């Protein structure tokens, strides 16, 4: 985060002193060392200030998570953790089907996730594509945080798998000549031809990965 009220450029103490002083090697070396130390302190202060804002917090993000009651998961990237903290601090919305779909589609690239409510069984179906471990963990965590306690989530993950089955056959033609009354003469095949068959099937695989 850029703190515009604070100096952004590197510090050079000599710029505030008469130029002739920099001609003295010892004086210049001393002031250069002081400038580097001042610059280190400037950067440390800016990083410290960053921790007071969720959108820029890094090493201080765990304190924000503790404040809002979220367990720190160091395997998640900083942006995902910040979003979770900000969601906790925002005014709570009504947990509707639209809200849940928006919630889960944060983790789905093509935004194809859908939610179907089943009040009669106190459950809700979450129809999602197969996700990697990281996104699936984030999705289920957010659902647990927001879904009403009396509603049980049922996750249905699917993927489209294309399978190609190739079947090939070879057949030879044989010319048969019957000579009366009983002799049969078989002549070698005059030609060979091939018959091939290709089948492509598309299947939709549905996996139950959780539920009530």
Beta strands, then each sheet from edge to edge (+ up, - down):
strand 1: 114-118
strand 2: 123-129
strand 3: 152-172
strand 4: 175-179
strand 5: 183-187
strand 6: 192-208
sheet 1: 1+ 2- 3- 6+
sheet 2: 4+ 5-
end
